[in-house]
Amino acid sequence: MIEKILGMFTNNIGTKLISIIIAIVLWFVVLGSRNVEVTKEVPLEIITSSEIVPSNDIPEKIAFRLSGPKAFLRAVLDRREDPIRVNLAGSKPGLVTYRFFSDNIRVPIGVKVLSINPTAILVKLEHVKRRDVPVKLELRGMIPEGFRVLRTEVKPQVVRIKGPESRVDSITEIATIPLDISGIRQNTDREVSLDISRYGLQMEGALPHAVILVEPESANFRIKNVEVRVLTNHKSTLSDKTVTVFVRAAQDDLKRLDRKHVYATVDLRGKPKGRYSETVKITLPENIGFVKAVPDKVSLKLH
């Protein structure tokens, strides 16, 4: 047994001695190299109960100023750090001070922590509050020439917000992220985001929708011989099989217009056989504004 142990140290002794010498040399080279200074930022995470939250601004990261051999510091800078977790789950509403120390970051031998910024944070804890507040629709840009906005609204008109009690109480309304209307040529219904994160608040429920009602002020183009389609389970006979559609559109959009996406419909599904006079409904691409159809009504017979 003793011979085996001795053999572990004596076998290939030359190679082992060379390895030890190289390791010692490298160690002294590293330790003897000129020290440098770097700053390493570590994420900060505040843990609270579900009904108690911080109400003041708290830094997202803590900065540690480090000094040591360049090779060691490079490894520290490249390393992904776990956040510093401040557990306040058992705390009550009020002020809590938390201090940071050099052992909040792992550093190798030979690396020193010179400073910490900030050295401490003050956390103001408050109860979570929920409240319904009105939504203000913000728009930007100018509607295209030849169109006008008839009406704008946001649905729903109120949303529920939640957050620290003092911050929720300070909010009278929540504005939307500005909606660009510079390319709108038809009635539009789209989801909008709320400018809420800067208040340190959250929204409960779905995002609201902005409804923009738009109409062309005048036509600049007409599309002839637009097919009229009758939606029915019966056979039909039309007085006018086509109509002329007057539209407002940009020249580039007119050049790309596909006639397959332009048609008129009369919906008589569920209607019995007989004679009817119905207003046609015009379907157009989204970027084409409808002005009028001639004729706007057609006579037809279901048989």
Secondary structure in CASP SS format (residue, H / E / C, confidence):
PFRMAT SS
TARGET T0000
AUTHOR 0000-0000-0000
METHOD secondary structure of the structure
MODEL  1
M C 1.00
I H 1.00
E H 1.00
K H 1.00
I H 1.00
L H 1.00
G H 1.00
M H 1.00
F H 1.00
T H 1.00
N C 1.00
N C 1.00
I H 1.00
G H 1.00
T H 1.00
K H 1.00
L H 1.00
I H 1.00
S H 1.00
I H 1.00
I H 1.00
I H 1.00
A H 1.00
I H 1.00
V H 1.00
L H 1.00
W H 1.00
F H 1.00
V H 1.00
V H 1.00
L H 1.00
G H 1.00
S C 1.00
R C 1.00
N E 1.00
V E 1.00
E E 1.00
V E 1.00
T E 1.00
K E 1.00
E E 1.00
V E 1.00
P E 1.00
L E 1.00
E E 1.00
I E 1.00
I E 1.00
T C 1.00
S C 1.00
S C 1.00
E C 1.00
I E 1.00
V E 1.00
P E 1.00
S C 1.00
N C 1.00
D C 1.00
I C 1.00
P C 1.00
E C 1.00
K E 1.00
I E 1.00
A E 1.00
F E 1.00
R E 1.00
L E 1.00
S E 1.00
G E 1.00
P E 1.00
K H 1.00
A H 1.00
F H 1.00
L H 1.00
R H 1.00
A H 1.00
V H 1.00
L H 1.00
D H 1.00
R C 1.00
R C 1.00
E C 1.00
D C 1.00
P C 1.00
I E 1.00
R E 1.00
V E 1.00
N E 1.00
L C 1.00
A C 1.00
G C 1.00
S C 1.00
K C 1.00
P C 1.00
G E 1.00
L E 1.00
V E 1.00
T E 1.00
Y E 1.00
R E 1.00
F C 1.00
F C 1.00
S H 1.00
D H 1.00
N H 1.00
I C 1.00
R C 1.00
V C 1.00
P C 1.00
I C 1.00
G C 1.00
V C 1.00
K E 1.00
V E 1.00
L E 1.00
S E 1.00
I E 1.00
N E 1.00
P C 1.00
T C 1.00
A E 1.00
I E 1.00
L E 1.00
V E 1.00
K E 1.00
L E 1.00
E E 1.00
H E 1.00
V E 1.00
K E 1.00
R E 1.00
R E 1.00
D E 1.00
V E 1.00
P E 1.00
V E 1.00
K E 1.00
L C 1.00
E C 1.00
L E 1.00
R E 1.00
G C 1.00
M C 1.00
I C 1.00
P C 1.00
E C 1.00
G C 1.00
F E 1.00
R E 1.00
V E 1.00
L E 1.00
R E 1.00
T E 1.00
E E 1.00
V E 1.00
K E 1.00
P C 1.00
Q C 1.00
V E 1.00
V E 1.00
R E 1.00
I E 1.00
K E 1.00
G E 1.00
P E 1.00
E H 1.00
S H 1.00
R H 1.00
V H 1.00
D H 1.00
S C 1.00
I C 1.00
T C 1.00
E C 1.00
I E 1.00
A E 1.00
T E 1.00
I C 1.00
P C 1.00
L E 1.00
D E 1.00
I C 1.00
S C 1.00
G C 1.00
I C 1.00
R C 1.00
Q C 1.00
N C 1.00
T E 1.00
D E 1.00
R E 1.00
E E 1.00
V C 1.00
S C 1.00
L E 1.00
D C 1.00
I C 1.00
S H 1.00
R H 1.00
Y H 1.00
G C 1.00
L C 1.00
Q E 1.00
M E 1.00
E E 1.00
G C 1.00
A C 1.00
L C 1.00
P C 1.00
H E 1.00
A E 1.00
V E 1.00
I E 1.00
L E 1.00
V E 1.00
E E 1.00
P E 1.00
E C 1.00
S C 1.00
A C 1.00
N C 1.00
F E 1.00
R E 1.00
I E 1.00
K E 1.00
N E 1.00
V E 1.00
E E 1.00
V E 1.00
R E 1.00
V E 1.00
L E 1.00
T C 1.00
N C 1.00
H C 1.00
K C 1.00
S E 1.00
T E 1.00
L E 1.00
S C 1.00
D C 1.00
K C 1.00
T E 1.00
V E 1.00
T E 1.00
V E 1.00
F E 1.00
V E 1.00
R E 1.00
A C 1.00
A C 1.00
Q H 1.00
D H 1.00
D H 1.00
L H 1.00
K H 1.00
R C 1.00
L C 1.00
D C 1.00
R H 1.00
K H 1.00
H H 1.00
V C 1.00
Y E 1.00
A E 1.00
T E 1.00
V E 1.00
D E 1.00
L C 1.00
R C 1.00
G C 1.00
K C 1.00
P C 1.00
K C 1.00
G E 1.00
R E 1.00
Y E 1.00
S E 1.00
E E 1.00
T E 1.00
V C 1.00
K E 1.00
I E 1.00
T E 1.00
L C 1.00
P C 1.00
E C 1.00
N C 1.00
I C 1.00
G E 1.00
F E 1.00
V E 1.00
K E 1.00
A E 1.00
V E 1.00
P C 1.00
D C 1.00
K E 1.00
V E 1.00
S E 1.00
L E 1.00
K E 1.00
L E 1.00
H C 1.00
END
